[in-house]
Amino acid sequence: MTTRDAPLVLGIETSCDETGVGIVRGQTLLVDAIASSVAEHARFGGVVPEVASRAHLDAMVPTIERACAEAGVRLREIDAIAVTAGPGLAGALLVGAAAAKALAVSLGVPIYGVNHLAAHVAVDVLEHGPLPEPTMALLVSGGHSSLLLVPDVTADVRPLGATIDDAAGEAFDKVARVLGLPFPGGPHIDRVARDGQVTIDFPRGLTTGRDLARHRFDFSFSGLKTAVSRWVQLRAAAGESVPVADVAASFQEAVVDVLTRKAIAACRDQGVSDLLIGGGVAANSRLRALAAARCESAGIALRVPRPGLCTDNGAMVAALGALSMAKGRPASDLDLPADSSMPVTAVRA
C-alpha cells in the first residue's frame, strides 16, 4: 500500500484540558491542531473539570474545521474517526466521544475508541517510523507515571509499574506552586532549573531495598513533593532567601533520576532493547538528556517524540486509530463508552 492509498484518519483528543484534532494518512502526519484551555485553568492553579468540558464544547467544531483546512482535506474524504475513550476527565471525554460518534454516523465511516496511554506510545510512529515489538514505554504526565511493556500497541500493552500516589507531572505542578512559579509547573521548573545547581539531596521515592522488593517498577513522588515544601518552609521561617533555581534543579534531578533508573532496569529485566518515553513530562529537557546518556551507556535505543507530540494531542489518537486499521483490528461500536478509569490493558473500547 502506498502512502496515497493509506487510510485517512481523523483523531479527537479531549481527555483533559486540550482539544486536539489530528489527521494522519497511514503513518504520515498531515496536521495536529490544538485548542488549549490552560489559561482558563491557571487562575485556579489546576484543571477544573467543568471548565475543561465547556472549553471542549466551544473549541470542537472550530478545531476540526481548522485541522481540515490546514491539511487540505475535506471531511467526506476521511476514512475513519479515532477518539480517546479513556482514561481522563469523564465530562471532557464525553464531549470528544459525542463529536466522534456524530462524525462517524454522518460520514458513514468506522469509529475507533482508543486508550489515551496507548496513544502516547503510538504517536512516535509519526516521527520515528514503526515501533519495535516489543518496546518498553515510560509514560510520564500530569496524571500518569507508568512503565509499560508493549509487544503490540494495538492489542497488547502490559503494565509493569505505575505511580502509587502523585504522578510526576502532578509533582511538578505542586512544587512550582511552592516556588511561586506559574501553572502548569513543568515548563517553568525546566526553564528555571537551567540556571540552578543540584545542591540539595532530595529523596528518591521507592528506591530503597525494601521498597524495590515490593515496588520494583512503581513510582512515588508525594514524599519528594513534601520534602521540597518543608525545605522551602524551613528556609523561609529562618528568614533566609529561597534559591529557587537550585531547588528547581534539585527537585527535577530527583524526579528524572528515578524515572530513568527504573526504565533502564525494566528494559534489562524484560530483555527489551528499545525504550520510548512519552507524555507531557517527556518534553522536559533534563529527562531527555539523562535518558539519552543512560540508554547509550546501557546499549538501549531511545525514542522520544518531539515535545509537541509528547503533550496531549489529536495526532496520537489518529496514529493509534490508523495502526489499528492497518493491523485489521475491529472498529468500536457506536455506543462505545467514555471510561474515565479505562485500564491501559484495554487498548481500544
Summary of the structure (lengths in Angstrom):
residues: 349
radius of gyration: 20.2
end to end distance: 27.0
largest distance: 68.6
contacts: 1316
relative contact order: 0.19
helix: 47%
strand: 19%
